[in-house]
């Protein structure tokens, strides 16, 4: 497992967030990210909408790259 992904997964573990409060987004490598419901945002708009890795309602947002998504 890639070290960066492992670090981010540990953040979830430490945060003790319920699994239904975690959103996983995939960085497409072209300046966009794709969300868990198929939505697509420019990375800049995503960062503005999810400051400090938080989703609306206090959930945790994890951004992985396309290669991580294959693991």
N, C-alpha and C positions, 0 to 999 in steps of 0.2 A: 504494500500500500504506500502511496506517495506520502512523504512526510508532512506536506502542507495540508493535505486532506485529513490526515490523522490528527493534526493539531486542531483543525476546525471541528472535527467530530468530538474531540475531547471538550471543546468549549460547550457543546450541547450537553454533554454529560455533566459537566460542572454546573451549568446553569439550571439543571434539574427541571427542564421544560417538558411538559407532557407532549407526547408524540403528535397529538392532534393540533398542537400550537406551533409546529415547525413547518416552515415553507422552504422547499429546496428549489432553487433557481439554477439554470444551467447557462453559463457564459458561452455564447456561440462562437466567440473568437473574431467576430466581425463588428464589435462595438454594440452588440445587443445581448440581452439575456432573455431566456424563455422561462416562464413561470409554471407552477404546478397545474394550472388550469389551461395551459396552452397560450397564455397571453405573452406578448413579445414587447419589450421596452428597450429603448436606447439605454445604454449603461448609465449615462449621465442622469437621465430621468429616473431610473431605478434608484440610483444613489440618493437622489433628492427625496424620493418617496419613502425610502427605507433607511433613514439615518441610523448609524451605529448598529446596523444589522437587526433592526427591529421591524416587525410587521405591525400593521394596524391591529389594535387590541392587545398588544404586548407580546405577541408570539415572537419566535426567533427565526431569522432568515439566514439560510446557508446558501452561499453561491459556490458552485463547483464548476469546473470546466468540463468540456465534452469528454475528455479522456477519463476524468474521474467518474463520470456517469457510467462508463463501461465497466467499472469494477463491481 
